[in-house]
Amino acid sequence: MAVMSDTHRPEPGQLKRSVGFYGLMFVSLGSIIGSGWLLGALNAAEVAGPASVISWILAAAMLAILALVYAELGAAYPVAGGTGRFPYFSHGPLAGFTAGWASWLQAVAIAPIEILAAITYVNSVSWVNENFPMLFATGSRAGLLNHRGLIVATVLMVVFTLINLAGAKFLAESNAIVVLWKTAVPLLAIVVVTSLHFETSNFTAGGGFMPFGMHGVFAALPAGVVFALQGFEQAVQLAGEARDPKRDISRAIITAMAIGATLYALLQVAFIGGLAPADLSNGWSNPLGTDPSNYGAWYTLALAVGAGWLATILIIDAVISPAGTGIVYVGTTARISYALGEEREMPSVLTKVNKRAVPVWSILLAAVVGEACFGPFPSWNKLVGVVTGATAVMYAFAPVSLASLHKRDGDRRRPYKMPAPRILLPAGFCSANLILYWGGYNYTWKIACALIVGLILFGFGTVKARTDVMSMLRSAMWIGPWILGSVVIGALGRYGEGSRSVLPEWIDLIVVIAFSLTIFHWAVSLTMSHEKVQEAIAKDSAQIDYTAPEPVVQPA
C-alpha cells in the first residue's frame, strides 16, 4: 500500500498552502451567496420593476469582465491579498496602498453586515421577538442592536474569528459544506415558487416592463444587485494559501461567477413571477402587498404561494447564508491587511503568522474593527451602498494593473489569459466607474473622504519609514484626479442624494465613459519602469514562483 504525501512546508512567516480548487471556488461562491439573495430581488424590483431582470444581466456582464481580469492576475501573480498587491507591482506603494485600503474598507464591513442581517431575521421570529428581543423596537434607535443583540453579535464575531484562526484549510473545508446549503436553498426556492405560482402578466404590470426607464435599471445596480454578485475575487485573496494557484485560481473565479450570476438572474425571474397581480396594480412601491421587513421578502412570498415548509427553511437559511459569508470575509479581510503589512510604511506585525501559518494579528484586527462596526448604522441598504462604492474603487485598479503588467512584465508565463484585453481592460475600468457613479453622489464623496483618511495614515507611515515619497508619486499621480473627477461627475449627475442632475440622461453616461477612458490610458502610461516593476514583483517571489510539488509516493 502506498501513501501520498506533500513534502512542502511553509517557511517561518509564510502562509501554508493547503487550499485546493473546490476550496477556492467555494470561498468565492460563498462570498457571492449571502444576505444579498434574501434582500436583493425585492430591492431591485422596487427600483426597476420587471426590468430588474436586465439589472442582474447587466451587472453580471460588467462584473464578468472584471472576473476575467482577476482570473488572469490571480493565476499569474498568486499572492495573498492580491487586490492590493497587483497595483503595487505596476504603480508602486502608494497605488498599492490605496487599492488595498479600498479593498480592506469594503471587506471589513461585510462580516458585521451579515451578522446584523442574521440577527434581524432571527429577531423577526415571534417567539424570539417576545422572549429574547435583540433589537430596539421603538424610538430613535429602532431596528438597531440592543444590549442582548450586541452580546449575540460579539459572540458570532468571536466564533467567526476562531474558525479563521484554525487555518485556511479548515476555513475552506467547513465553508464548502455551508456553500452547498447556501446554493441548494435558493435553487429550491426557484423551483417551488415557480411551480406553485408564476404569473407571466407580472412582467408588464404596474406601468409596463420598464416602469422607471433605464434610470431604474441602472439605479438597481447599487441597490443590492452589485453587492449580491461581488465576492468572486475572494479566491485571489487566498492565493498565498492555494495548493496549486496557477492552475486553480482562474477556474475557481470564473466558475463561481458563472454559478452566482445564473442563480441570481433566475431568482429575480421567479420572484417577479411569484407575486400576486393585485399587489402590482398601483405600481412597484410595495410589490408584496405587505411590509416584509419582519421576516424577509422570500419568506413572505413562500407563505403567499402556500409553501409554509419552504418559509421555515428560508428562516434557517437567513442565518446560515449571512453567517457563512461573514466567516469568509473575516478571513479575506485579514489577507488584505497581511498584504498591506508587506509595505514598509505599514506595521509589519500585520504579516506575523502563528504556528498554523495563519496571519493571526491581521485576523484579530479584522475582528476588532468588525466589532466596532456594530454601531448605529442606519440600514442594510445604506451600508450596502457604501460597500458597493468601495468595491467599485477596488475593482477599478485591476484592469489598470493588468494592462500595465502586460507592458512591463509581458514575458511572464500566464496559466490563464483573458480574451481581447485591448477591449475588455478599458471596458472593465469603465464598468467599475459606472457602478461607482450609479451608486450615487452621496456615497461617492464619503468614499473619497475615507480614502483621504487612509492616505493620511499612509503619510504617517512614510515619515516613520523615511520613504522617498516623491519617487512613488509619479506613477500614482492619476489617482487623485480620478477620485476627484468621480466626485465632481457624481455631483453633476443624476444619481443619489445631493446630485444636481445637470448632466442630461445618457449624456451623463457618455461623460463617465469618456472620463474613465482618459484616466485609464493616462494611468497605464504612468506605469513604473521595467526595472521597478521587476523589483516590486521580486518582493513576493516566494509566493509568485511557487510551484505545487509532486506528491511523493512512500512505501507503507
N, C-alpha and C positions, 0 to 999 in steps of 0.2 A: 504493500500500500504506500503511495506517495503522498507527501504533504506539501501543499503550495504555500510559500511564504514570501513576504515582501521585505527585502533587506533594507529598504530605505528608512532612515530615522531622521527626525528633524535635528538640525544643529541647535545649540543653545540660542534662544532669542528668535528662532524661526517658528513659523506655523507648521502644523502637522498635516501632511497630505493624506486625507482619509475619505474624501467625498467623491463618489462616483457620478456617472451620468444621471441616474434617476434621482440621486440626492440633489444635484444641481437643478435639474428640471423641476422637481417638486418644490424647491426653495423659491424659484421664480413663479411657478404656478400658484403656490401657496400665498405669495405676496399679491398676486393679481386677484385671487378669490378671497375677499374679506368682507367687511361690512358693506362694501360698495354694491354687491349684488342684492343685498337686502333693501337698500335705500335708493340705489341709482336709477332703477326703472321708473319709480314714481316721480322723482325729481325731474328726470328727463321728459316724461310725459307732460308734466305741468308746465314746463318751459317751452316745449316744441310740439306737443300734441303727437299725433301718429307719426309725424316726420322725425320723431326722436329715433326711429329706426335708422334714419340716414345719419343722425349724430353718431351712433355707435359705429356704423360702417366707415364714416369719415375719420373718426378717432382711431379706429383700427388701422386704416390705411396710413395715416400720418405716423402713428406710433410704430407700425411695422417697418417703416423706413428707418426709424431710429433704432429699432431692434436689430436690423441688419448691420447698422453701424457698430453697435455694441458687440454683435456676434464676431465681427472681424477683429475689433480691438481686443476683446477678451481672449480670443484664441491666439492672437499674435503677441499680446503682452499680458499674460496671465498673472496679475499681481493683486494682492489684497487691497480692497478699497479703490478699485480701478477708476471709478468716476472722478476721483481727484488726482490720480497719478497720470492718466493719459494727457491732460493739459500740461502737467508738469514736464512730461517728456518733450512736448512740442513747443511750449511757450514759457517754460521756466517756473520758478517757485511762486510768483505772485498769481499767475494764472491757475496753477495747480491748487493753491490755497483757496482762491475764490470759488473754483468749481467744487472743491472738497467741502468748503463751508456751506455752499448752497445745498449740496447733497446731504450733508450732516443735518442741516436745519429741517429739511423735509423728512428725513428718516427718523430723527429723534422724536418727532411729534406723532408718528404713526402708532406706536405702541400705546400711548395714552389715549389716542382717539379710539382705537379698537377696544381698549378696556372700558372706556366710557360707553361705547356702543353696547357691549355685552351687559354692563350693569344696568343700562337703561332698559334693555329688553327684559332682563330678569325682574327688574323692579316693576314692570308692567303687569306681571302675573298678579292677580288679585290677592292671593294669599300672602305673597311676599310684600306687596304694597301695604297691606293692612297690618301685618305682624312684624315685618323687618324692612321698613322703607329705607332706601339708600339715597334718595333724592329729596331735596326740599320741594314741598308741594305748593306752597304759596309764597307771596312776597317777591321782592326784587331778585331773590336767588332761586326762584322756582326752576326746577329742572337741573340744578347743579348738585354736586355731591354734598351730602350732609356728613356728619361725623362717622356714621356707620359705613356709608359709601366710601369715604376716604380710607377707612381701615381695610375694606374689601379690595379697593383699588391698589393699596400698598401691598397687600398680601399677593395679589396677582402679579404685580411688578416684581416682587421677590421671587415668585415661582418662575417667571419668565427668565429672570437673571440666573437662577440656579440651573435651569435647563441649558442655558448658553455656556455657563461655566463648566458644565460636564463635557464640553468639547463639541467640535463641529460635526464629528461623525454621529454622535448621539443626537445632536440637533437635527441633522439631515434625516436620520432613520426614523426618529419619532415624528418629525414633520411629515414624512411620507404617508404615515398612517392617517394623520389628520387631513392631509390634502385629498386622499382618496374619498374620505367622508365629504369634504367640502365640495368636491366635484360631483359626487353622486346626488347630493340633495338638490342642487339647482336643476340637474337633469331630471330628477324625479318630479320636481315642481312643474317643469315644462310639460312633461308627458301627461301628468294628472290634470292640470288645469286645462290644457288644450283638448283633452279627451272628454272632459265634463262640460266645458262651456267655451265656445270660440265663436265670436260674432265678427264676421268679416266687415259688416257695416260700420264697426267702430273706427275703421281706418279712414272713414270720410265723415265721421260725426264731429259735432262741436266746432264747426267752422271749416270743415274740409280736411284733407290730408295734411296741409301745411298752414294751420290757422294763424301762426305767428311769423310766416315767411321764413326766409333763410336766416334772418336775425335770430329767430328762435332756435333753429338748428345749430347755429354757432354758439349761442348763449348756453345751450345744454351741455356743451363740452366741459366747461369748468364747473358745472353744477353737479358733478359726480361722475360723469362719463369717463373723463380722462383719469380721474382719481381711481376709478374702479379698474381700469386697464393698466395703470402704471405698476411697476414692480418687476417687469421682465428682466431688468438689469441686475437683479439681486444675485444671480449666478456669478456675475462678474465680481461682485464684492467678495465672494468666497473663492475666487480663482487661486489665491495663495494656498488654499487647503484642498484643491482638487487633485485627485489621483492622476488623471491624465487630462490636464486643462486644454491642451492644444487640440485634442480630439473631441472633448465633451462639451465645452462651454458654448460654442456656436450652436450645436444641435440642441442643447438644453434651452437656450434663449428662444430660438425660432419655434421649437415645439410648444413651449409654454405659451408664447404669444398667440400661436395659431389656435390652441385649445381655448384660451381665455377669450379671444375675440369672437370666436364662433359661439361660445356659450352665452356671452352677454347679448349678442345680437338676437339669438333665439329667445332669451329671457324677455327682451323688450317686446318681441312679436307676441309671445304668449301672454304677457301682461296686458297689452292693449286689447288683444282678442278676448281675454277673460273678463273684461269689465262689463258692467250692466249698461246697456244703451241708454236707459233712462237717466243714469247719473252723468251722462255726457251732453244732455240736451241744452244745458246752459254754459257749455264750454269745458275747459280742461283745468280750471282752478281747483276743483275737488273731484277728480275722476273716480274715486272710490265711494263717493256719496256719504262718507262719514269721516271723522277725524281718525286717521290710522296711527296717530302718534303713540297711543298706548301700547300697541303690540307690533306695529310694523306693517308695511304695505302687503307683503306676500302672505302674512298671517291672516290679515283681513280678507284678502282675495280668496284664500283657501277656504275660509269659513263661508264666504259668499257662494262658492260653487259647490258647497256641501261636502268638502273633504276635511272634516274635523281632525281625522288622524294625521293628515298631512300638516295641518296647523300645529299640532303638537310637535311633530318632527322639526318644523321650522323654528319653533321657540328654542328647541335644543340646539339647532344649528346656529341660531342667533348668538349663542355663547361660543360654540366651537369655532366657527369661521373667524370672527374677530380675534379670538384668543390665539388661534394658530398664526394669523398674520402678525399679531403683536409680538409673539415669540421670535419669529423670523427677523423682524425689524430691530429688536434689541441686539441681535447678533450682527446684522449687517451694519447698523449704526456704529457698532464697536469696530468693525473692519474699516470703516471710513475714517474714524478718529485714529486708528492704527496707522493708516496711510498718511494722515496729516502729521502724525508724530514723527514720520520719517524726514520731514523737513526740519532743518536745523533751527528755524525760527520758532518752532513749536516744542512743547515739553516732550522730551524723549521717553518719559515714563509711559506715554501712550502706546509705545511699541513693546513694552515689557510683557512677556508671556510666562505662564505658570508651568508646572511640571507636565500638564496636559497639553502644552503648546497652545494655550488659549490666551488671547490678549486681555488679561484679567482686569487691568486698570481701565482699559477702554470700555469694557463691558460694564464695569461699575459706574463709570462716568455716564454712560447711556442710561443706566438705571436711575441715577440721582437726578439727572436733568429731566428724564421722563416723569419721575415722581413730582418734580417741581411744576410740571405742566398741568397737574390736577388743580388748577386754579379756576377762577370764574370765567371759563370760556363761554362765549355767548351761545354757540350751537354747533352741531356736527357740520352743517352746511358751510358755515363761515370758516371753520377750521379747514375744511376740505379746500376752500378757495385759496387759502394761504399756502397749503401744502402743494396744491396743483401748480401755483405760480413758481414756487421754489423749485419744483421738479422740472418745470419748463426751462428754467435757467440752467439747471444741471444738465438736462438733455442737450441744450444748445451747444455746450462745449464739445460734445463728442464728434459731430461732423467736422468741426474746425480742426480738432486734434488729428482725426484720421486723414483728412486732406493734407495737413501739414506733414504728417509722418510718411505719407506716400511720397512726398517731395524729398525728405531728408533721411528716410530710412526705408527706401523703396525696395532694397535688395533683400530685406528680411523674409524668411520663409513664413508664409501665411497659410495656415491649415484651412482657413475659410476666407474667401474673397467676396465681398458684396458685389452685386451686379451694377453696371452703369454708374460707377462712382462719380463721374463728372456731372451727372444729372442729379443723382439721388443725394449726394452730400450737401449741395446747396439747398435742395428741396427739404432735407432733414432739418437744416438750420432754420429755414423759413417756417417749417411746421412748428418747431419749438417756440418761435417768436409769435406765431399766430395764436397758439394756445395761451401764451402769456398775455397777449392783447385781449383775447376773448374773456379771460379771467376777470378783467375789469380794472380800471384805473385805481380804485380804492385798495386793491391788493398789490398792484404793481409798485406803487410808491412805498408801501410798507415793506415789501421785499427789498427794494433799493436801500431803505434805511437799515434793514437787517444786514445787508451786505456791507454797508459802511461800518457798522459796529464790528463786524468780523475783520475788516481791513485795519481798523484801529488796533485791535488785538494783535494782528499780524505785524503792525508797525512797531508795537512794543517789543515783539519778538525779534525784529530786525535790529533794534537798538541793542538788545541784550546779546544777540549773537554777532553783532558788529558786521552785519551783512552789507555788501556793496549794493545799496538799493538801486542806484542808477543803472547798474548792469541788467537788472531784471525788469526795469520799467519799459524799455523799448519794445520788447516782444509782447508786453501786456498792455500797451497804451490804447489798444482798441476797446478794452473792456469798459472803461469809464464812459466814453461817448455812446457805446451800445446801450448800457443800462440807462443813462440819462435820456437818450433818444427814445427808448421804450416808454419811459415815464411821460415824456412830452407828447408822444403819439397817443398814449393812453388818455391823457388829459384832453386832447383834441378829438378823441374818438367817440364811439357810441356805446361803450360797454362799461358797466359799473357805476357806483355812486361817485358823483363829482365830475364825471366826464361831461364835456361841453357840447358834444355832437356837432362840432364844427365841420368835421370831415363827412361828406355825404356817404350814403350806403354804397358799398362796393369800392368807392374811391378810397375809403379807409383801408381796405384790404390790399389794394394796389400799393398804397403808401407803405404799409407794413412789409410787404414782399420786397419792394424796391429798396427800402432801408435795410432789410435783412441781407439782401444780396450784396449791397455795398459793404456792409460790415464784414460779411463772410469773406469776400475776396481780399479786403484790407487785412483782416486777421491772418489769413493764410500767407499773405505777403510778408507779414512780420514774424514768421516762424524763425526760431533760433537757427544759428548756423549748423551745418552738419556736425561739426566737432562738438558743439554744446549739446546737441540732441543725443549724440552717442554717449557723451559723458553722463547725461541725465539718465539714460536707459541703463547704463552700466551700474548705477547705484542699486538697481533692482535685478541685476543679472542672475542672482541666485534663484529668484522666482521665475524670471522670464525664460531662462535657458534650461529650466528643469525638464527632464525627460522621464516619463514613467518607467521605472525599472522593470525588466523582465522578471516574472516570477521564477524563483529558484526551486527546483524540484529536489526535495530532500528525502532520503530513504526513511521509511517508518522505523 
